[in-house]
Amino acid sequence: MKIGALKHRIQLQTVAKTAGASQTMTLVYTTFATVWGKLEPVRIPAHLLQMSDEKPDSGPTHRVHLRYRTDVDSSMFVWYDGRRFEIRKVGIVNEENKFLTLLVSEREEDPVA
């Protein structure tokens, strides 16, 4: 991958649960880094998802490529153009520590568990 392909400005976010005034739990997202990346839709065949512990309808919807970082994990989120994506898997491209590929799922709403 070439650096010039990273044309989307994305935010990497963490999330924390906090108690509101009426003792209801709310999610608070905090941006800890804004980076250049590439976001693209992805289709993963159902038979590959069935080999993992994921449900076929809950698989990744997009792939995000970005420069290598050591502080990204699957408990985080990607924010791009008003859309939030849950990071499902983090992979290092070609084991070279130059780029990361994130498999992400678009979030429609934020349930508090």
C-alpha positions in Angstrom: 0.0 0.0 0.0 1.2 3.5 -0.8 0.9 6.3 1.7 -1.0 8.4 -0.9 -3.9 5.9 -0.7 -4.6 7.0 2.9 -7.0 9.8 1.9 -9.6 9.7 4.6 -9.3 11.6 7.8 -10.5 9.2 10.6 -10.6 9.4 14.3 -9.7 6.6 16.6 -11.9 6.6 19.7 -12.2 4.9 23.1 -15.5 4.5 25.0 -16.4 4.7 28.6 -19.7 4.2 30.5 -20.7 7.0 32.8 -23.7 7.4 35.1 -26.0 10.4 34.1 -27.9 12.6 36.4 -30.8 10.2 36.6 -28.5 7.3 37.2 -28.8 6.0 33.7 -25.7 4.7 32.0 -24.5 6.6 28.9 -21.6 6.0 26.6 -18.9 8.7 26.2 -16.6 8.5 23.2 -13.2 10.2 23.4 -11.0 10.7 20.3 -7.4 9.9 21.2 -5.9 10.2 17.7 -6.9 11.6 14.3 -5.0 9.9 11.5 -5.0 9.5 7.7 -6.5 6.2 6.6 -8.4 4.4 3.9 -12.0 3.2 4.5 -13.5 0.7 2.1 -16.6 -1.6 2.2 -15.8 -5.3 2.4 -17.7 -8.5 1.9 -16.5 -11.6 3.7 -18.0 -14.8 2.5 -20.4 -16.5 5.0 -18.4 -19.7 5.0 -15.3 -17.8 6.3 -17.4 -16.2 9.1 -18.8 -19.6 10.0 -15.2 -20.8 10.7 -15.0 -18.1 13.4 -17.2 -17.5 16.4 -19.0 -14.6 14.8 -22.6 -14.7 13.5 -22.8 -14.3 9.7 -25.0 -11.2 10.0 -22.6 -9.6 12.5 -19.4 -9.7 10.4 -17.3 -6.8 9.4 -18.8 -4.3 7.0 -15.7 -2.2 6.2 -11.9 -2.4 6.2 -9.7 0.5 7.4 -6.1 0.8 6.4 -3.8 3.1 8.4 -0.1 3.6 9.3 1.2 1.1 11.9 0.4 2.0 15.5 0.8 0.0 18.7 -2.1 1.6 20.6 -5.1 0.3 18.6 -7.1 -2.7 19.7 -10.6 -4.2 19.3 -12.1 -2.4 22.2 -11.9 0.9 20.2 -14.0 2.6 17.5 -13.4 4.4 14.3 -15.3 7.7 13.5 -15.4 8.8 9.9 -17.8 11.3 8.2 -20.4 11.1 10.9 -20.4 7.3 11.1 -19.1 5.1 13.9 -17.4 1.8 13.3 -16.7 -0.9 15.9 -13.2 -2.4 15.5 -13.6 -6.2 15.2 -10.1 -7.3 14.3 -6.7 -5.6 14.1 -4.1 -7.0 11.7 -0.6 -6.1 10.7 -0.1 -6.0 6.9 2.7 -8.4 5.7 4.1 -8.5 9.3 6.2 -5.4 8.4 5.0 -3.0 11.1 4.3 -0.4 8.4 0.5 -0.6 8.1 -2.5 -1.9 10.0 -5.7 -3.3 8.6 -8.8 -3.0 10.8 -11.9 -5.0 10.1 -14.8 -2.9 11.4 -18.6 -3.0 11.7 -20.7 0.0 11.2 -22.8 0.9 14.4 -26.4 2.1 13.9 -27.0 2.8 17.6 -25.1 2.7 20.9 -26.7 0.2 23.3 -25.5 0.4 26.9 -24.8 -3.0 28.3 
